[in-house]
Amino acid sequence: MSGIDLAEQLLEAGDLTVDDVTRRFGLGTAANFRTRFRKATGTSPSAYRTAFVRRLVTP
């Protein structure tokens, strides 16, 4: 499992803020994490979480 996969799972769980995920991901700054996440997934961490939640509640 890659670091981005782990970050996605943490964001999907919804219990942690993006800053908390950043600390667990071990990239230092939130800006660095957001940049790497966006490069890997094509979206920001916040937008990823929002889209995941929408998929859960949309029939």
C-alpha positions as CSV (number, residue, x, y, z in Angstrom):
1,M,0.0,0.0,0.0
2,S,1.4,3.4,-1.0
3,G,1.4,6.5,1.2
4,I,-1.2,8.0,-1.0
5,D,-3.4,5.0,-0.6
6,L,-3.1,5.3,3.2
7,A,-3.9,9.0,3.0
8,E,-7.0,8.2,0.9
9,Q,-8.2,5.7,3.5
10,L,-7.6,8.2,6.3
11,L,-9.5,10.9,4.4
12,E,-12.4,8.5,3.7
13,A,-12.7,7.6,7.4
14,G,-13.5,11.2,8.0
15,D,-12.2,11.2,11.6
16,L,-9.1,13.3,10.9
17,T,-8.6,16.7,9.5
18,V,-6.3,17.2,6.5
19,D,-3.7,18.5,8.9
20,D,-4.0,15.3,11.0
21,V,-3.6,13.2,7.9
22,T,-0.6,15.3,6.9
23,R,1.1,14.5,10.2
24,R,0.4,10.8,9.9
25,F,1.5,10.8,6.3
26,G,4.9,12.2,7.5
27,L,5.4,14.8,4.8
28,G,6.0,17.7,7.2
29,T,3.9,20.6,5.9
30,A,0.2,20.5,4.9
31,A,1.2,22.4,1.7
32,N,3.6,19.6,0.7
33,F,1.1,16.9,1.4
34,R,-1.6,18.7,-0.6
35,T,0.8,19.1,-3.6
36,R,1.8,15.4,-3.6
37,F,-1.8,14.3,-3.1
38,R,-3.0,16.5,-6.0
39,K,-0.2,15.2,-8.2
40,A,-1.1,11.6,-7.4
41,T,-4.9,11.8,-7.5
42,G,-5.7,14.9,-9.6
43,T,-7.7,16.5,-6.8
44,S,-7.1,18.1,-3.5
45,P,-7.5,16.1,-0.2
46,S,-10.5,18.2,0.8
47,A,-12.2,17.7,-2.6
48,Y,-11.4,14.0,-2.5
49,R,-13.1,13.6,0.9
50,T,-16.1,15.6,-0.3
51,A,-16.5,13.4,-3.4
52,F,-16.1,10.2,-1.3
53,V,-18.9,11.4,1.1
54,R,-21.2,12.3,-1.8
55,R,-20.7,8.8,-3.3
56,L,-21.8,7.3,0.0
57,V,-25.0,9.3,0.3
58,T,-26.0,9.4,-3.4
59,P,-28.3,6.5,-4.2
